[in-house]
Amino acid sequence: MSSGAWASVIGTVRGEPADRMNRMLDRVAAQQAAGPVEVLLAVPPEERAVVDALRPSGAVERIIAVENAGGARSAGLNRAAEQATAPILHRVDARSLLAPDHLMRCDARLRFDSRVGVVGGRQRPVSVADGTWAHGMARALANPLALGAPAYRRPGPGGPTDTVYLGAFWRTELLELGGYDERLEANEDFDLCQRFRATGKVVWLEDGVVVDYEARDDVLDIWRQYTAFGRAKVRYWRLRGARPNARQVGGLLAPVTVAVATAALVRRPRDCLALAGLGAVALGAVDHVGGEGSASLGVRTAAAVGEVLIPTAWATGAYLEAGEALRDWGLNRRLARTTAVAALQATASARR
């Protein structure tokens, strides 16, 4: 493998508009870099024109379209990592907007702290669209209380953690681990971090490294996204034999508790009104404690919708995936039992 790039930036493209890709690339081109940067974007063949239309500038010396039939994210990241030429890889997302010192700071942490296997920063959802609704959804997505409050979503000091947003790592170490698990289409970052930790490496949240994230502003898009995240989390638990942590248990129980309480009071209008009032107060408190900065009443109201929508979608996805897993388990048990009975009957017939 010939080298030449100081840093390789890897990502995937699937159904992304050209303006979003250009915003992401402009932030990479504006990096304070110690050498040339290459960008490798894994893309389905039918969407290659989106990547081919991108032009290198600034710190970016070349942009490489990596074929990724089917568009699967984990597979695409692995194909891009395999073709990268720099010793350190930096993951990006089509919606990620890097600060100018992002690559330099992550690079320095990896080069000067041999304990670290993965380094990354915090995610800060922002709205690139105007309007009350768009700003409200970004505010909801930026509220750590609505998303389980992992370290990379909340203020605080840097240091060892369980996962980070995006991530940078030595290419050789990533490949030695087998890359991203291609059985996971979401939660792949968390899974990779846990596998690094299992080798004795530290996952490091770099203090002051913050990545702006283009928040979705369509309710259905957010619902689909977080339902998929919930499904992916259950797949991860099953795949690794892991269990939900305390904040995930809370996320699973909260929507059920609200639904049961609502069902119990549905025939008692006065109590329903009281419950609705209590819910409004609770949402206001969540927004006040977890929301960033001041906002208009309209934005706060939209944020409150998002703060209900996000955990509910996540829990719904988790329950749907768990239900399908139980159904498959039952079907497999019945199939095994039927097969065993048929085998016994065949054996008995042969003996006669």
Secondary structure, 3 states (H helix, E strand, C coil): CCCCCCEEEEEECCCCCHHHHHHHHHHHHCCCCCCCEEEEEEECHHHHHHHHCCCCCCCEEEEEEEECCCCCHHHHHHHHHHHCCCCEEEECCCCEECCCCHHHHHHHHHHHCCCEEEEEEEEEEECCCCCHHHHHHHHHHCCHHHCCCCHHHCCCCCEECCCCEEEEEEHHHHHHCCCCCCCCCCCHHHHHHHHHHHCCCEEEEEEEEEEEEECCCCHHHHHHHHHHHHHHHHHHHHHHCCCCCHHHHHHHHHHHHHHHHHHHHCCCHHHHHHHHHHHHHHHHHHHHHHCCCCCCHHHHHHHHHHHHHHHHHHHHHHHHHHHHHHHHHHHHHHHHHHHHHHHHHHHHHHHC
